[in-house]
Amino acid sequence: MLPEREIEKFQQTVGQQSEQTLKRELKSRHLTMISIGGAIGTGLFLSSGAAISTAGPGGALLAYAIVGAMVFFIMTSLGEMAAFMPVSGSFSTYGTKFVDPAFGFAIGWTYWFSWAMTIAAELAASTMIMKFWFPDSPSWVWSASFLALIFLLNYLSVKGYGEGEYWLSLIKVSAIVLFIIVGLLMIFGIMGGEAVGFKNFTVDKAPFSGGILSVFIVFIAAGFSFQGTEIVGVTAGESKDPAKNVPKAIKNVFWRILIFYILAIAVIGLLIPYNNPNLQNDNVMVSPFTLIFEKAGIAFAASLMNAVILTALLSAGNSSLYASTRMLYSMAKTGQAPKIFGQLNNRGVPVAGIILTCAIGALAFLASFFGDGMVYIWLMNAISITGFIFWLGISISHYRFRKALIAQGHSLDMLPYKAKWFPIGPIFAIACGIIVILAQNFQAFLADQIDWGGVVAAYLGIPFFLSLYFGYKLIKKTKMVKLEDVEFDFDKKYN
């Protein structure tokens, strides 16, 4: 028999373990920087030039503005739900409560798959960046080093993730602000020689080249540049005072879209003619950012942008690991994932989820065997469509969330944050999302010979999501939740 004191100590320990919850250690400055710079990556630094080359400066601006509006409405939808119900792995929970448990299950596992594979893709890309400085180095060394770094940032505590993301995002944001300032000085002739003004908006077929089809192509590409914005909603479960800080972070999204995407693309379009062949090259040496910095007389422009792009990749990997493990945690708590992923250590970190997701990230090691470029493209094709699927999930969940509130006679004044322009916002986002999902690789069908391998890779996310949805629905025999039966848990305290 154990002594009574030991029994009491054991019971206290068990009680403490059972009460372990995610720690609310993400401060307002963490959420602010995550919302401003978290999703800025190679889509802006490298692919923005190709967008201008394809549709002209006016076409690129129009496409990014439309997608920016879609993303803004998605984020306001997410903000309304996350401020009211701040749970980690948010949109899986929202899909389960407001739509159908099978819908939440499919959204959650699709989200996890997407970001787990993104880790591998970002690590594969990071090896290409490092070979700018160390061309003869083996790929696996850099993949392993960066995987270990993001593992440690997430393993130590949620504050470790927040601090890492804060400083990585700060570097990206600072580089873009510097770029915009330098670009504006060049446009008005204060730097780099003659004032360029608006003459590149009238070169050849500018500002719109290629017609509506080219704008549509850029519209699809722009959507991928914005993916990751929704991570702010995932952080709600571990942020301090989410009713105040989540809406504040959501509002920053508008300014990020306006300043860091729209203004940056406008600067590139004004300074570089859309028919400049360098804009089509997805290489840091001829990135539009590098070209403009070099034109301004900054000698180390290529190395500077290489370092910035590396921080963007590490930031994406860091956020991918955080978001995917919190989604696993949330699903484990509702019985939609194995229970082990719902267990936390004494720092409030879901270690099992981190280990599993990092194991998927280790696919980046394939880069050293099959070539960095091929593996990177394969991984990106495999995950490309999934982002739009869970964006659709957010908008659909919010539409039913608001409709359920109204159907049950609840006042909207009780919401800490109200999304503007309902129901226009979520309906617009749903329509845009469906268009992109169905037409994202439409160019393949216009070719003389269809590349069916590319088509399958591009649309892989659709059967993946549908098999999860209908499989869970068939096994669990779930039904769509009636608006009158939605449970809002008004009295629940979110720890």
C-alpha positions in Angstrom: 0.0 0.0 0.0 1.2 3.5 -0.8 1.3 6.0 2.1 -1.7 8.3 2.2 0.6 11.3 1.4 1.9 9.6 -1.8 -1.7 8.7 -2.9 -2.8 12.3 -2.4 0.3 13.6 -4.3 -0.5 11.1 -7.2 -4.1 12.3 -7.4 -3.0 15.9 -7.5 -0.6 15.1 -10.3 -3.3 13.3 -12.3 -5.7 16.2 -11.8 -3.1 18.7 -13.0 -2.5 16.6 -16.1 -6.1 16.3 -16.9 -6.6 20.0 -16.6 -3.7 20.9 -18.9 -4.7 23.2 -21.6 -3.1 25.3 -24.4 -1.3 28.3 -22.9 -2.6 31.7 -23.8 0.9 33.2 -24.4 0.6 34.9 -27.7 0.6 38.6 -27.1 -1.0 41.4 -29.1 2.3 42.2 -30.8 2.7 38.5 -31.8 -0.8 38.5 -33.4 -0.2 41.8 -35.0 3.0 40.7 -36.8 1.6 37.3 -37.7 -1.4 39.0 -39.3 0.7 41.6 -41.1 3.6 39.5 -42.3 2.8 35.8 -41.6 1.6 34.8 -45.1 4.1 37.0 -47.1 6.3 34.6 -49.0 7.8 33.7 -52.4 4.5 34.5 -54.0 5.2 38.2 -53.6 9.0 38.2 -53.8 9.3 36.0 -56.9 6.0 35.4 -58.6 4.8 39.0 -58.7 7.0 39.6 -61.7 5.4 36.8 -63.6 1.9 38.2 -62.8 2.8 41.5 -64.3 4.4 39.9 -67.3 1.2 37.8 -67.9 -1.5 40.4 -67.5 0.3 43.7 -67.6 0.6 46.1 -64.6 -3.1 47.0 -64.7 -4.2 43.4 -65.1 -2.0 42.2 -62.2 -3.3 44.9 -59.9 -7.0 44.1 -60.8 -6.4 40.4 -60.2 -4.7 40.9 -56.8 -7.4 43.4 -55.8 -10.2 40.9 -56.5 -8.4 38.1 -54.6 -7.5 40.6 -51.9 -11.2 41.4 -51.5 -12.0 37.6 -51.3 -9.3 37.1 -48.6 -10.5 40.1 -46.6 -14.0 38.7 -46.5 -12.7 35.3 -45.5 -10.7 36.9 -42.7 -13.6 39.0 -41.4 -15.7 35.8 -41.4 -13.1 34.0 -39.5 -12.6 36.9 -37.1 -16.2 37.0 -36.2 -16.2 33.3 -35.2 -12.8 33.3 -33.6 -13.5 36.3 -31.4 -16.7 34.7 -30.2 -15.3 31.2 -29.9 -11.5 31.3 -29.6 -10.5 27.7 -30.0 -7.3 26.3 -31.5 -7.9 24.5 -34.8 -10.8 26.9 -35.3 -12.4 26.1 -38.6 -12.5 22.4 -38.1 -14.5 23.1 -34.9 -16.7 25.7 -36.7 -17.3 23.3 -39.6 -18.4 20.6 -37.1 -20.6 22.8 -35.0 -22.2 25.0 -37.7 -22.3 22.7 -40.8 -21.8 19.0 -40.3 -19.4 16.9 -38.2 -18.2 15.2 -41.5 -17.5 18.7 -42.9 -15.4 19.7 -39.9 -13.6 16.3 -40.1 -12.8 16.7 -43.8 -11.7 20.4 -43.4 -9.5 19.6 -40.4 -7.6 16.7 -42.0 -7.3 18.6 -45.3 -5.8 21.6 -43.5 -3.4 19.3 -41.6 -2.3 17.6 -44.8 -1.9 20.9 -46.6 0.4 22.5 -44.0 2.3 19.3 -43.2 3.2 19.0 -46.9 4.0 22.8 -47.0 6.7 22.2 -44.4 8.3 19.7 -46.8 7.9 22.1 -49.8 9.4 25.1 -47.9 12.4 23.0 -46.7 13.0 21.8 -50.2 12.9 25.4 -51.4 15.3 26.5 -48.6 18.0 24.2 -49.9 17.8 26.0 -53.3 18.2 29.3 -51.5 21.2 28.1 -49.5 22.9 26.9 -52.6 23.1 30.5 -53.7 25.9 30.9 -51.1 27.0 27.2 -50.9 26.5 25.7 -54.3 28.3 22.4 -53.6 26.7 21.7 -50.2 24.3 18.6 -49.9 20.6 19.4 -49.7 19.9 17.2 -46.7 22.2 19.3 -44.4 20.0 22.4 -44.9 16.7 20.5 -44.8 17.7 18.8 -41.5 19.0 22.1 -40.0 15.9 24.1 -40.8 13.6 21.3 -39.8 15.4 21.1 -36.4 15.0 24.9 -36.0 11.3 25.0 -36.6 10.8 21.9 -34.4 12.6 23.6 -31.5 10.7 26.9 -31.9 7.4 25.0 -31.7 8.5 22.4 -29.1 9.7 24.8 -26.5 6.4 26.7 -26.1 3.8 28.6 -28.0 5.7 31.7 -27.0 8.7 30.3 -28.9 6.6 30.0 -32.0 5.2 33.5 -31.5 8.6 35.1 -31.0 10.1 33.2 -33.9 7.3 34.3 -36.2 7.4 37.9 -34.9 11.1 38.4 -35.8 10.9 36.5 -39.1 7.9 38.5 -40.2 9.5 41.7 -39.1 12.4 41.0 -41.5 10.0 40.5 -44.4 7.9 43.5 -43.6 11.0 45.7 -43.2 12.3 44.6 -46.6 9.0 45.3 -48.3 8.7 48.8 -46.7 12.3 49.5 -47.8 11.4 48.3 -51.3 8.3 50.5 -51.5 10.2 53.6 -50.2 13.1 53.0 -52.7 10.6 52.3 -55.5 8.6 55.5 -54.9 11.9 57.6 -54.8 12.9 56.0 -58.1 9.4 56.7 -59.7 9.8 60.4 -58.9 13.5 60.5 -60.0 15.0 61.1 -56.5 17.0 57.8 -56.8 18.2 55.9 -59.8 18.3 58.6 -62.4 15.3 59.9 -64.4 11.8 60.0 -63.1 9.9 57.0 -64.6 6.5 58.2 -63.7 3.6 56.3 -65.4 5.3 55.6 -68.8 5.5 51.8 -68.2 1.8 51.7 -67.8 1.5 52.7 -71.5 4.2 50.5 -73.0 2.9 48.4 -75.9 -0.3 46.7 -74.7 -0.1 48.0 -71.1 -1.7 48.4 -68.7 -3.8 45.3 -69.7 -2.1 42.7 -71.9 -3.6 39.3 -72.9 -7.2 40.3 -72.2 -9.5 38.9 -69.5 -8.0 35.4 -69.8 -4.6 36.7 -68.6 -6.3 38.5 -65.7 -8.0 35.2 -64.8 -4.7 33.3 -64.9 -3.1 35.9 -62.5 -6.3 35.8 -60.3 -5.7 32.1 -59.7 -2.0 32.5 -59.0 -2.6 35.4 -56.7 -4.8 33.2 -54.5 -1.8 31.0 -53.7 0.2 34.1 -52.6 -2.4 34.9 -49.9 -2.6 31.4 -48.5 -1.6 31.3 -44.8 -3.5 34.4 -43.9 -6.1 32.3 -42.0 -3.4 31.2 -39.4 -4.5 34.2 -37.3 -7.7 32.3 -36.6 -5.8 29.3 -35.4 -3.8 31.4 -33.0 -7.0 32.5 -31.3 -7.0 29.5 -29.0 -3.6 30.6 -27.5 -3.8 34.4 -27.6 -4.3 36.7 -24.7 -7.7 38.4 -24.6 -8.8 37.0 -28.0 -12.1 39.1 -28.0 -9.9 42.2 -28.2 -6.7 41.0 -30.0 -8.2 38.8 -32.7 -10.4 41.6 -34.2 -7.4 43.9 -34.1 -5.3 41.4 -36.0 -8.0 40.8 -38.5 -8.2 44.5 -39.2 -4.5 44.5 -40.0 -5.1 42.1 -42.9 -6.8 44.9 -44.9 -3.7 47.1 -44.6 -1.4 44.3 -45.4 -3.2 43.5 -48.6 -3.3 47.1 -49.6 0.3 48.1 -48.7 2.3 44.9 -49.1 0.6 43.4 -52.2 -1.2 46.1 -54.1 1.3 48.9 -53.5 4.3 46.6 -54.1 2.9 45.3 -57.4 2.1 48.9 -58.4 5.7 49.9 -57.8 7.1 47.0 -59.8 4.6 47.7 -62.7 5.7 51.4 -62.7 9.4 50.7 -62.7 9.8 47.6 -64.9 8.0 47.3 -68.3 5.7 44.3 -68.4 7.5 42.9 -71.5 10.8 42.7 -69.7 11.9 39.0 -70.1 13.4 39.0 -66.6 9.9 39.2 -65.0 9.1 35.7 -66.2 12.1 34.2 -64.5 11.3 32.7 -61.0 14.9 33.2 -59.7 16.1 35.4 -56.9 18.8 36.8 -59.1 16.2 38.4 -61.4 13.4 38.8 -58.8 11.6 42.2 -59.5 12.7 43.2 -56.0 16.3 42.4 -56.8 16.2 44.2 -60.2 14.8 47.4 -58.6 17.3 47.4 -55.7 20.1 46.9 -58.2 18.8 49.7 -60.3 18.7 51.9 -57.2 22.4 51.2 -56.7 22.2 48.7 -53.9 25.2 46.5 -54.7 24.3 43.5 -52.5 20.7 43.4 -53.7 20.7 39.7 -54.7 22.2 38.6 -51.3 19.8 40.9 -49.5 16.7 39.4 -51.2 18.1 35.9 -50.8 18.3 36.4 -47.1 14.8 37.9 -47.0 13.3 35.0 -49.1 15.0 32.5 -46.7 13.3 34.2 -43.7 10.0 34.0 -45.6 10.5 30.2 -46.2 11.4 29.6 -42.5 8.5 31.7 -41.4 6.1 29.6 -43.6 7.6 26.4 -42.2 7.3 27.7 -38.6 3.7 28.7 -39.1 2.9 25.5 -41.0 4.1 23.3 -38.1 2.2 25.4 -35.6 -1.1 25.5 -37.5 -1.1 21.8 -38.4 -0.4 20.6 -34.9 -3.1 22.8 -33.4 -5.6 21.4 -35.9 -4.6 17.9 -34.9 -5.0 18.9 -31.2 -8.5 20.3 -31.9 -9.7 17.3 -33.8 -8.3 14.9 -31.1 -10.4 16.8 -28.5 -13.6 16.1 -30.5 -12.8 12.5 -31.3 -11.9 13.2 -35.0 -8.2 12.3 -34.6 -6.3 9.8 -32.3 -6.4 10.9 -28.6 -2.6 11.0 -28.4 -2.6 14.2 -30.5 -4.8 15.9 -27.8 -2.1 15.4 -25.1 0.0 18.3 -24.0 3.3 18.5 -22.1 3.7 20.7 -19.0 4.4 23.7 -21.3 1.0 23.3 -23.1 2.6 21.9 -26.3 1.0 19.0 -28.3 4.3 17.2 -28.8 2.9 14.1 -30.6 1.4 16.3 -33.3 4.7 18.1 -33.7 6.6 14.8 -34.2 4.1 13.4 -36.7 4.0 16.6 -38.7 7.8 16.9 -38.7 8.0 13.4 -40.0 5.9 14.4 -43.0 8.2 17.5 -43.3 11.1 15.1 -43.6 9.9 14.4 -47.1 12.0 17.4 -48.0 15.1 15.2 -47.6 14.0 13.6 -50.9 15.4 16.8 -52.5 18.9 15.4 -52.1 18.1 12.3 -54.1 15.7 13.5 -56.8 16.8 17.1 -57.3 15.5 20.1 -55.5 13.5 21.7 -58.2 11.5 18.5 -59.2 10.6 17.7 -55.6 9.6 21.3 -54.8 7.3 21.4 -57.9 5.8 18.0 -57.1 5.0 19.0 -53.5 3.5 22.3 -54.5 1.3 20.7 -57.1 0.0 18.2 -54.5 -1.1 20.8 -52.0 -2.0 23.7 -54.3 -5.8 23.4 -54.3 -6.3 22.5 -50.6 -5.9 26.1 -49.4 -9.0 27.2 -51.4 -10.9 24.2 -50.0 -10.5 25.2 -46.4 -11.1 28.9 -47.3 -14.4 27.7 -48.6 -15.0 25.9 -45.3 -14.4 29.1 -43.4 -16.9 31.1 -45.5 -19.6 28.4 -45.4 -19.2 27.9 -41.7 -19.6 31.7 -41.1 -22.7 31.9 -43.3 -24.4 29.2 -41.2 -23.0 30.6 -37.9 -24.7 34.0 -38.6 -27.9 32.4 -39.9 -28.1 30.2 -36.8 -27.7 33.2 -34.5 -30.6 34.9 -36.3 -32.7 31.8 -36.5 -32.5 31.3 -32.7 -33.3 35.0 -32.1 -29.9 36.0 -30.6 -28.8 39.6 -30.9 -25.8 40.3 -33.0 -24.7 43.0 -30.4 -23.4 40.1 -28.3 -20.6 39.4 -30.8 -17.2 40.9 -29.9 -16.5 41.5 -33.6 -19.0 41.7 -36.4 -18.0 40.9 -40.0 -19.1 43.7 -42.4 -21.3 43.3 -45.4 -22.9 40.0 -44.4 -24.1 38.0 -46.4 -22.4 39.6 -49.4 -18.9 38.9 -48.0 -19.1 35.2 -47.5 -21.1 34.7 -50.7 -18.5 36.6 -52.7 -15.7 34.5 -51.1 -17.5 31.3 -51.8 -18.1 32.2 -55.4 -14.5 33.2 -56.0 -13.2 30.0 -54.2 -15.4 27.7 -56.3 -14.2 29.4 -59.5 -10.5 29.0 -58.6 -10.9 25.4 -57.5 -12.7 24.3 -60.7 -10.6 26.4 -63.1 -7.1 26.5 -61.5 -5.4 24.4 -64.2 -7.8 25.2 -67.1 -4.8 26.1 -69.4 -4.0 22.3 -69.5 -7.3 21.6 -71.3 -6.5 24.3 -73.9 -3.3 22.6 -75.0 -3.0 20.5 -78.1 -2.0 17.6 -76.0 -3.3 17.4 -72.4 -0.8 16.7 -69.7 -3.0 14.4 -67.6 -0.3 13.9 -65.0 -0.3 17.7 -64.3 -4.1 17.7 -64.3 -4.3 15.0 -61.7 -1.7 16.7 -59.5 -3.5 20.0 -59.7 -6.9 18.6 -58.7 -5.7 16.0 -56.2 -7.2 18.0 -53.3 -10.8 17.6 -54.5 -11.0 13.8 -54.3 -8.9 13.9 -51.1 -11.4 16.2 -49.4 -14.5 14.4 -50.8 -13.3 11.0 -49.7 -12.7 12.3 -46.2 -16.2 13.9 -46.1 -18.2 11.1 -47.5 -16.1 8.4 -45.7 -16.7 10.0 -42.3 -20.4 10.6 -43.1 -20.9 7.0 -44.2 -19.2 5.6 -41.1 -20.5 8.0 -38.5 -23.9 8.6 -40.2 -23.7 12.3 -39.6 -26.3 14.8 -40.8 -26.1 18.6 -41.5 -26.8 20.5 -38.3 -30.1 22.3 -38.4 -29.8 26.0 -37.7 -32.2 25.7 -34.8 -30.0 23.0 -33.2 -26.7 24.8 -33.4 -25.1 24.9 -29.9 -23.3 28.2 -29.2 -22.1 27.5 -25.6 -22.6 31.1 -24.5 -21.6 30.3 -20.9 -18.4 28.3 -21.8 -15.1 29.7 -20.7 -12.4 29.2 -23.3 -9.2 28.5 -21.4 
